[in-house]
Amino acid sequence: MLKVELVNYDDLTGSEKEKQPNNGCGKWNATYIKISDAGRTLMVLSDAMEPEDATFTRDLRKVVDAINLAYIRGIRDGKKLRR
């Protein structure tokens, strides 16, 4: 099942920490949305961004991907529950 969590930097794995941007107040002070399925991380979104980049065409572009991912996984999981 799809799992969406609001987490802090310390909650990320080592490899997830390495991939995070160090913008805004820094990746250590950022908050993250971690999306996983069956224990496998699919996406990590960060609010570590410069104010001028906080647009849907720049740093927030992955929010659209996250919504689409949740929709597709929701359909898949819904079909499994119907059986």
C-alpha positions as a Markdown table, in Angstrom:
| # | Residue | x | y | z |
|---|---|---|---|---|
| 1 | Met | 0.0 | 0.0 | 0.0 |
| 2 | Leu | 1.0 | 3.5 | -0.7 |
| 3 | Lys | 2.3 | 5.4 | 2.4 |
| 4 | Val | 2.7 | 9.2 | 2.5 |
| 5 | Glu | 4.5 | 10.6 | 5.5 |
| 6 | Leu | 5.6 | 14.1 | 6.7 |
| 7 | Val | 9.1 | 13.6 | 8.0 |
| 8 | Asn | 12.2 | 15.5 | 9.1 |
| 9 | Tyr | 15.8 | 15.2 | 7.8 |
| 10 | Asp | 16.7 | 12.7 | 10.5 |
| 11 | Asp | 13.9 | 10.3 | 9.4 |
| 12 | Leu | 15.5 | 9.9 | 5.9 |
| 13 | Thr | 17.9 | 7.2 | 4.9 |
| 14 | Gly | 21.5 | 8.0 | 4.2 |
| 15 | Ser | 21.1 | 7.9 | 0.5 |
| 16 | Glu | 17.9 | 10.0 | 0.7 |
| 17 | Lys | 19.7 | 12.6 | 2.7 |
| 18 | Glu | 22.5 | 12.8 | 0.1 |
| 19 | Lys | 20.0 | 13.6 | -2.7 |
| 20 | Gln | 18.3 | 16.5 | -0.9 |
| 21 | Pro | 18.8 | 20.1 | -1.9 |
| 22 | Asn | 20.5 | 22.4 | 0.5 |
| 23 | Asn | 18.5 | 25.5 | -0.3 |
| 24 | Gly | 16.5 | 27.9 | 1.9 |
| 25 | Cys | 17.4 | 27.4 | 5.5 |
| 26 | Gly | 19.3 | 24.2 | 4.6 |
| 27 | Lys | 18.3 | 20.5 | 4.2 |
| 28 | Trp | 18.8 | 19.9 | 7.9 |
| 29 | Asn | 16.0 | 22.3 | 8.7 |
| 30 | Ala | 13.6 | 21.3 | 5.9 |
| 31 | Thr | 10.5 | 19.2 | 6.2 |
| 32 | Tyr | 9.9 | 16.3 | 3.7 |
| 33 | Ile | 7.1 | 14.4 | 2.2 |
| 34 | Lys | 8.2 | 10.8 | 1.8 |
| 35 | Ile | 6.1 | 8.5 | -0.5 |
| 36 | Ser | 6.7 | 4.8 | -0.3 |
| 37 | Asp | 5.1 | 1.6 | -1.4 |
| 38 | Ala | 5.7 | -1.7 | 0.4 |
| 39 | Gly | 8.7 | -0.2 | 2.2 |
| 40 | Arg | 10.3 | 1.1 | -1.0 |
| 41 | Thr | 10.8 | 4.8 | -1.3 |
| 42 | Leu | 9.2 | 6.2 | -4.5 |
| 43 | Met | 9.7 | 9.9 | -4.0 |
| 44 | Val | 10.9 | 12.4 | -1.4 |
| 45 | Leu | 9.8 | 16.1 | -1.7 |
| 46 | Ser | 11.5 | 18.8 | 0.2 |
| 47 | Asp | 10.5 | 22.3 | 1.2 |
| 48 | Ala | 14.2 | 23.4 | 1.1 |
| 49 | Met | 13.8 | 26.0 | -1.6 |
| 50 | Glu | 14.6 | 29.6 | -2.3 |
| 51 | Pro | 11.5 | 31.8 | -2.2 |
| 52 | Glu | 12.0 | 32.9 | -5.8 |
| 53 | Asp | 12.0 | 29.3 | -6.9 |
| 54 | Ala | 8.9 | 28.2 | -5.1 |
| 55 | Thr | 6.7 | 27.9 | -8.2 |
| 56 | Phe | 5.0 | 25.0 | -9.9 |
| 57 | Thr | 7.3 | 25.4 | -12.9 |
| 58 | Arg | 10.5 | 25.1 | -10.7 |
| 59 | Asp | 10.8 | 23.5 | -7.2 |
| 60 | Leu | 7.2 | 22.5 | -6.8 |
| 61 | Arg | 7.0 | 20.7 | -10.2 |
| 62 | Lys | 7.3 | 17.3 | -8.5 |
| 63 | Val | 4.1 | 17.9 | -6.5 |
| 64 | Val | 2.2 | 17.2 | -9.8 |
| 65 | Asp | 4.2 | 13.9 | -10.2 |
| 66 | Ala | 3.3 | 13.0 | -6.6 |
| 67 | Ile | -0.4 | 13.5 | -7.2 |
| 68 | Asn | -0.3 | 11.4 | -10.3 |
| 69 | Leu | 1.7 | 8.7 | -8.6 |
| 70 | Ala | -0.9 | 8.6 | -5.7 |
| 71 | Tyr | -3.7 | 8.4 | -8.2 |
| 72 | Ile | -2.2 | 5.5 | -10.2 |
| 73 | Arg | -1.3 | 3.6 | -7.1 |
| 74 | Gly | -4.7 | 4.2 | -5.6 |
| 75 | Ile | -6.4 | 2.7 | -8.6 |
| 76 | Arg | -4.1 | -0.3 | -8.4 |
| 77 | Asp | -4.7 | -0.8 | -4.7 |
| 78 | Gly | -8.5 | -0.3 | -5.1 |
| 79 | Lys | -8.6 | -3.1 | -7.7 |
| 80 | Lys | -6.8 | -5.4 | -5.3 |
| 81 | Leu | -9.4 | -4.7 | -2.6 |
| 82 | Arg | -12.3 | -5.5 | -4.9 |
| 83 | Arg | -11.2 | -9.1 | -5.5 |
